[in-house]
Amino acid sequence: MKNYKQFYVWLLIAFLILAFPDYIRAEYAQIGNETFYQPPTDLTEYNRGDLIRWEQESNMNDALKAYGTAYRVMYVSKGSSGAKIAVTGMIFIPLNTTDALNAIAWGHGTVGVADKCAPSKWPMLYPVYEWPNYGEIILTILENGYAAVAPDYEGLGTPGLHPWLHHESAGNTIIDGIRAYRNLATAVGGFTTTNRWGVWGHSQGAMAARAANVLANDTAPELTFVGSVEVAGFNNTNISKDFLEQTLTQNTLAAKIVAKVVGDYRLFPFWGYGAQAIRVLDSTFDTTAILGPLFSETIEIAPGVSVPLGNLAEGLCFDNWMGMFIGQHPESDQVRQSDYMSNTNIANWVNSIITFGGLGMNASGPAYLIFGGIDPLFPLAIRLRYIKALKRKGILKYKTKTYWLADHDSVIVKSKNTAMTWLKEQFAAAK
């Protein structure tokens, strides 16, 4: 009888979480001093990877504190415009280490485009509530004796818009984050570094990891790159417009079947983040050039104050933004403008998404591509086409693995031991 009681208690908890996600999920305060995120006005005298400032952070999740020392850093990188930018992030050093440390960079998935969504502002590296998956990867890295470098990406935390899915910018922040980690060793003392590094990313971060792989040897020849683990990333599907049109609006048969199995992921709201990202290319960009009438509907945010729904994408982190669309199943012409690719800024953004996918550029090292079998963001039909193209081109040394019962998020933790083992093998081979 006791077992049955426990079953019904957990069943009730699961129902409450699914039915009332905004009330049940425990929110907590941001960490870090906001003044930390204000960069110098002039970066002329800085080189890429130079530390601007750093501070030790003691308010991380208890599990992370038990295995490592956390530092918040601001460093210099190269942004989407090609100019120097200030980037923030976290660097974790395993405890009780005496040997020189190899480093693994962590590329986070989509968290939003607002400054408050920056992972370095949250105890488990994910905004709003204590979703543990990203923190668990950092913990895995520390437990295995590696330093973990976790950039926020351009425009997250620091002023300015975040160029969501701009691969080159994200790849640069990862590479320069490794440089910043090596500079941190000199600044704080107590640990030493090797020049060997790898990268591990999820979703948007998997795409950033691929970009870092492509850029590594040319951008940072002083470092030894060992490889990238790319979890649930849709790097260069080679069907850019079709992917945006069909998958994000769930109009492919595969996407519809997966949605029935794992639930409605409401993929179409991603277009709101895309519209904001294009504004990085042109601050005067009118988002209605890409967003359909659904996003023009007004919503009251305060008594007597209403704004277009699409405007909220700029200020809401991932869970809250997606939560605005629960139960909605719009047609494609409600989500996007039919002629959006005729706009130069939009076309440039779409093309930037596929530039660093490995099908047209040489990679710096091997890649391990890990997928979820029931991932609605990267359905099997698209994935098989992508892997076939990789084999045909033959320019990327890669390995793939699919966790057939995992979706876009659960595959992160289900694959962590496999990913860590592969990375350790690459580091051993690089000695």
C-alpha positions in Angstrom: 0.0 0.0 0.0 2.9 2.4 0.8 4.2 2.0 -2.8 0.8 2.8 -4.2 0.5 5.9 -2.0 3.9 7.1 -3.2 2.9 6.5 -6.8 -0.2 8.7 -6.4 1.7 11.4 -4.6 4.2 11.6 -7.5 1.4 11.4 -10.0 -0.3 14.4 -8.3 3.0 16.4 -8.3 3.5 15.7 -12.0 0.0 16.8 -12.8 0.5 20.1 -10.8 3.8 20.8 -12.6 2.3 20.3 -16.0 -1.0 22.1 -15.3 0.5 25.1 -13.4 4.1 25.5 -14.6 4.4 29.2 -13.7 3.3 28.6 -10.1 5.0 25.3 -9.2 8.4 25.9 -10.7 10.5 27.5 -7.9 11.9 30.9 -9.0 14.9 32.4 -7.3 16.8 35.6 -7.3 19.5 36.4 -9.8 23.1 36.3 -8.6 25.9 38.7 -9.3 26.1 42.5 -9.1 24.5 44.2 -12.1 27.3 46.7 -12.3 29.6 43.8 -13.1 27.9 43.6 -16.5 28.7 47.2 -17.6 31.7 47.1 -19.9 34.2 49.8 -20.6 33.3 52.3 -23.3 36.6 51.8 -25.1 38.0 48.3 -25.8 40.8 49.6 -28.1 43.6 48.6 -25.8 42.3 45.1 -25.2 43.1 41.9 -27.1 40.7 39.0 -27.7 40.5 36.9 -24.6 41.8 39.6 -22.3 40.1 39.7 -18.9 38.3 43.0 -18.2 37.2 42.0 -14.7 36.4 38.9 -12.7 34.9 38.0 -9.3 34.4 34.8 -7.3 30.8 33.7 -7.0 29.7 31.8 -3.9 26.0 31.6 -4.6 26.0 28.8 -7.1 23.9 25.7 -6.7 25.2 23.6 -3.7 26.2 20.7 -6.0 28.4 22.9 -8.1 30.0 24.5 -5.0 30.8 21.1 -3.7 33.0 20.3 -6.7 34.4 23.5 -7.9 35.2 27.2 -7.4 33.1 29.5 -9.6 34.3 32.8 -11.2 32.2 35.3 -13.1 34.3 36.9 -15.8 34.1 39.6 -18.4 36.4 39.4 -21.3 37.0 40.6 -24.9 35.8 38.8 -28.0 34.8 39.5 -31.6 31.1 40.2 -32.2 28.7 39.7 -35.1 29.7 43.1 -36.6 33.4 42.1 -36.6 34.2 44.6 -33.8 35.6 43.9 -30.4 32.9 43.3 -27.7 32.7 42.5 -24.0 31.3 39.1 -23.1 30.5 37.7 -19.7 30.3 34.1 -18.5 31.3 31.7 -15.8 34.5 29.7 -15.3 34.6 26.7 -12.9 37.8 25.3 -11.5 37.6 21.8 -9.9 38.6 21.6 -6.3 41.8 20.0 -4.9 43.6 20.0 -8.2 47.4 20.1 -8.6 47.9 19.0 -12.2 47.6 21.5 -15.1 44.0 21.6 -16.2 42.5 20.9 -19.6 39.4 22.9 -20.3 35.9 22.1 -21.8 33.8 25.0 -22.9 30.0 24.6 -22.5 27.7 26.1 -25.1 24.3 26.7 -23.6 21.0 26.4 -25.6 18.5 29.1 -26.1 17.7 31.0 -22.9 16.2 34.1 -24.4 17.6 37.3 -25.8 17.3 39.7 -22.8 20.2 40.6 -20.5 18.5 39.0 -17.5 18.5 35.7 -19.3 22.3 35.4 -19.2 23.2 32.0 -17.7 26.0 33.6 -15.5 23.2 35.4 -13.5 21.6 32.1 -12.3 22.7 29.5 -9.8 22.2 26.5 -12.3 23.1 28.4 -15.5 19.5 28.6 -16.6 17.1 31.6 -16.1 13.9 31.8 -14.1 13.7 28.5 -12.3 16.0 25.7 -11.2 16.1 23.5 -14.3 19.2 21.4 -13.5 20.3 20.1 -16.9 22.9 22.7 -17.8 24.3 22.8 -14.3 24.5 19.0 -14.4 26.8 19.1 -17.4 29.1 21.6 -15.6 29.1 19.3 -12.6 30.1 16.3 -14.9 33.0 18.3 -16.3 34.2 19.2 -12.8 33.8 15.7 -11.4 36.1 14.4 -14.2 38.8 16.9 -13.3 38.4 19.5 -16.1 37.9 23.2 -15.9 34.5 24.3 -17.3 34.2 27.6 -19.3 30.6 28.8 -19.9 30.2 31.9 -22.0 26.9 33.9 -22.0 27.3 34.8 -25.7 27.2 38.3 -27.2 24.5 40.6 -25.9 23.4 38.4 -23.0 24.2 40.2 -19.7 26.1 42.9 -21.5 24.3 45.8 -23.2 22.9 45.3 -26.7 20.8 42.7 -28.4 21.7 39.1 -28.5 22.3 37.9 -32.1 20.5 34.6 -31.6 21.8 31.8 -33.9 24.7 33.9 -35.2 27.2 31.1 -35.2 30.4 33.0 -35.8 29.8 35.3 -32.9 29.0 32.4 -30.6 32.0 30.5 -31.7 34.2 33.4 -31.1 32.9 33.9 -27.5 33.7 30.2 -26.9 37.3 30.4 -28.2 38.0 33.7 -26.4 36.4 32.3 -23.3 39.2 29.6 -23.3 41.7 32.4 -23.6 40.1 34.2 -20.7 40.3 31.1 -18.6 44.0 30.9 -19.2 44.3 34.5 -18.2 42.3 33.9 -15.1 44.9 31.3 -14.0 47.5 34.1 -14.0 45.2 36.6 -12.3 44.0 34.5 -9.3 46.7 31.8 -9.0 46.1 28.4 -7.4 45.8 26.4 -10.6 47.6 26.0 -13.9 46.4 25.3 -17.4 47.3 23.3 -20.5 46.7 24.6 -24.0 44.3 21.7 -24.8 40.5 22.4 -25.0 37.3 21.0 -26.3 33.7 22.1 -26.5 30.3 20.6 -25.6 27.0 22.3 -26.5 23.3 21.8 -26.6 20.8 23.0 -29.2 21.8 26.6 -30.0 25.0 25.7 -28.1 25.6 22.7 -30.4 25.6 25.1 -33.3 28.0 27.4 -31.4 30.2 24.3 -30.7 30.3 23.6 -34.4 31.3 27.2 -35.2 34.0 27.0 -32.6 35.2 23.8 -34.2 35.4 25.4 -37.6 37.1 28.5 -36.3 39.5 27.0 -33.7 42.7 26.4 -35.6 42.7 29.6 -37.6 41.5 31.8 -34.7 43.5 30.4 -31.9 46.6 28.5 -33.3 48.3 28.8 -29.9 45.7 26.4 -28.5 45.2 22.7 -29.2 41.6 21.9 -30.1 40.6 18.3 -29.4 36.9 18.1 -30.7 33.3 19.1 -30.2 30.3 17.3 -28.8 27.1 18.7 -30.4 23.9 17.6 -28.7 20.5 18.2 -30.4 21.9 20.7 -32.8 20.5 21.3 -36.3 23.8 22.4 -37.8 23.4 23.2 -41.5 20.4 21.1 -42.4 21.0 22.2 -46.0 17.4 23.2 -46.3 17.5 26.5 -44.5 14.3 28.1 -45.8 12.3 24.8 -45.8 13.5 24.2 -42.3 12.4 27.6 -41.0 9.1 27.4 -43.0 8.1 23.9 -42.1 9.7 22.6 -38.9 9.4 25.8 -36.8 5.7 25.9 -37.8 5.3 22.2 -37.3 4.0 21.6 -40.8 6.2 18.6 -41.7 4.7 15.2 -41.2 7.6 14.2 -39.0 7.2 17.3 -36.8 3.5 16.6 -36.4 4.0 13.0 -35.5 6.7 13.9 -32.9 4.5 16.6 -31.5 1.8 14.0 -30.9 4.3 11.8 -29.1 6.2 14.2 -26.9 3.7 17.1 -26.7 3.3 20.5 -28.4 6.6 22.3 -28.2 5.1 25.4 -29.7 8.1 25.9 -32.0 6.7 28.9 -33.8 7.6 31.4 -31.0 11.2 31.0 -32.0 10.4 33.4 -34.9 10.1 36.1 -32.3 13.7 35.6 -31.2 14.8 35.5 -34.8 13.2 38.9 -35.5 15.0 40.4 -32.5 18.3 38.8 -33.7 18.0 40.5 -37.1 17.9 43.9 -35.3 21.5 43.3 -34.4 22.3 43.5 -38.1 20.2 46.6 -38.5 18.8 48.5 -35.5 16.2 50.1 -37.6 14.9 46.7 -38.8 11.1 46.5 -38.8 10.3 43.1 -37.3 6.9 42.9 -39.1 9.0 42.2 -42.3 9.4 38.6 -41.0 6.7 38.2 -38.3 3.1 37.4 -39.3 0.0 39.0 -37.9 -0.1 36.7 -34.9 2.8 38.7 -33.4 1.1 42.0 -34.2 -1.8 41.3 -31.8 -1.6 43.6 -28.8 -1.4 42.4 -25.3 -2.0 44.4 -22.1 1.2 44.5 -20.0 -0.2 47.1 -17.5 -3.5 48.9 -17.0 -4.1 50.9 -20.1 -0.7 49.9 -21.6 -0.7 47.5 -24.6 2.1 46.4 -26.9 2.4 44.1 -29.9 3.0 40.5 -28.8 6.2 40.3 -30.8 7.8 43.1 -28.8 7.8 40.9 -25.7 10.3 38.5 -27.2 13.0 41.1 -26.5 12.4 41.0 -22.7 11.1 37.5 -21.9 13.4 34.5 -21.1 12.7 31.2 -22.9 10.1 29.6 -20.6 8.0 32.7 -20.1 8.1 33.6 -23.8 7.1 30.1 -24.8 4.4 30.2 -22.1 2.7 33.1 -23.9 1.5 30.7 -26.7 0.2 27.7 -24.8 -2.6 26.0 -26.7 -2.1 28.0 -29.9 -1.6 26.2 -33.2 -1.4 28.9 -35.9 -1.0 28.4 -39.6 2.3 29.4 -41.2 0.8 32.6 -42.8 0.0 33.8 -39.2 3.5 33.2 -38.0 5.7 34.6 -40.8 5.4 36.9 -43.8 5.3 34.9 -47.1 7.9 37.0 -48.8 10.3 37.4 -45.8 13.4 36.2 -47.7 13.1 39.2 -50.1 14.4 41.3 -47.2 18.2 41.5 -47.3 18.7 41.6 -43.6 16.5 38.5 -43.1 18.2 36.7 -45.9 21.6 37.5 -44.4 20.5 36.2 -41.0 19.1 33.0 -42.5 22.3 32.4 -44.4 24.4 33.0 -41.3 22.6 30.2 -39.6 24.0 27.6 -42.0 27.4 29.1 -42.7 29.3 27.2 -40.0 27.5 23.8 -40.3 30.6 21.9 -41.6 29.2 21.1 -45.0 31.1 23.9 -46.7 34.0 24.6 -44.4 36.9 22.5 -43.0 36.6 21.7 -39.3 39.5 22.0 -36.9 38.9 18.7 -35.2 36.5 15.7 -34.8 32.9 16.1 -33.8 30.5 13.9 -31.9 26.9 14.5 -33.0 24.3 13.3 -30.5 20.5 13.4 -31.2 17.3 12.6 -29.4 15.1 10.2 -31.3 11.9 12.1 -30.6 13.3 15.6 -30.9 10.6 17.8 -32.5 13.3 20.5 -33.4 15.3 18.1 -35.4 13.1 15.3 -36.8 14.6 12.1 -38.1 13.9 12.9 -41.7 16.0 16.0 -41.5 18.7 14.4 -39.4 19.2 11.5 -41.9 19.5 13.9 -44.8 22.1 15.9 -42.8 24.2 12.9 -41.9 24.0 11.7 -45.5 25.3 15.0 -46.7 28.2 14.8 -44.1 29.2 11.4 -45.5 29.0 12.7 -49.1 31.2 15.7 -48.4 33.7 13.8 -46.3 35.3 16.9 -44.9 34.4 16.4 -41.2 35.6 13.6 -39.0 32.5 12.8 -37.0 30.7 10.2 -35.0 26.9 10.1 -34.3 24.7 8.5 -31.7 20.9 8.7 -31.3 19.1 8.2 -28.0 15.8 7.0 -29.4 13.6 7.7 -26.4 15.0 11.1 -25.7 13.6 14.4 -26.7 15.3 17.7 -27.3 16.0 18.4 -23.6 16.2 15.0 -22.0 19.0 13.9 -24.4 21.3 16.3 -22.6 21.6 14.3 -19.4 21.0 10.9 -20.9 24.0 11.3 -23.1 26.3 13.1 -20.6 28.5 10.0 -19.7 28.9 9.0 -23.3 29.8 12.6 -24.3 32.3 12.9 -21.4 34.0 9.6 -22.2 34.4 10.7 -25.9 35.9 14.0 -24.8 38.4 12.3 -22.5 39.5 10.1 -25.4 40.1 13.1 -27.5 42.2 14.8 -24.8 44.2 11.6 -24.3 44.9 11.4 -28.1 46.0 15.0 -28.1 48.8 14.6 -25.6 
